[in-house]
Amino acid sequence: MIDPQFGTIPRDARILVLFDEIYRTQSMTRAAAQLDLSQPTASIWLAKLRHEWHDPLFVRTSTGMRPTPRADALIGPVREALALL
């Protein structure tokens, strides 16, 4: 289910919504589905964040996507920024 406000968030900020959703669900598949994104689009957006932030951000495990220490450090500021939109 798509967040009703997702469509009103500036295009460049939507990548942060994806980051937050992956962090919350610990799943790329569930995050993409929640935001009504295709899996390839979600993967491309995560790759962009990984490149920009010089970190893998999430590590695939048998139970899902585990955040790295850098992702743990970034989630607070990302959520604060999204709350301002």
Helices and strands as residue ranges (DSSP letters): G 6-8, G 11-13, H 14-25, H 28-34, H 39-53, E 58-61, E 64-67, H 69-83
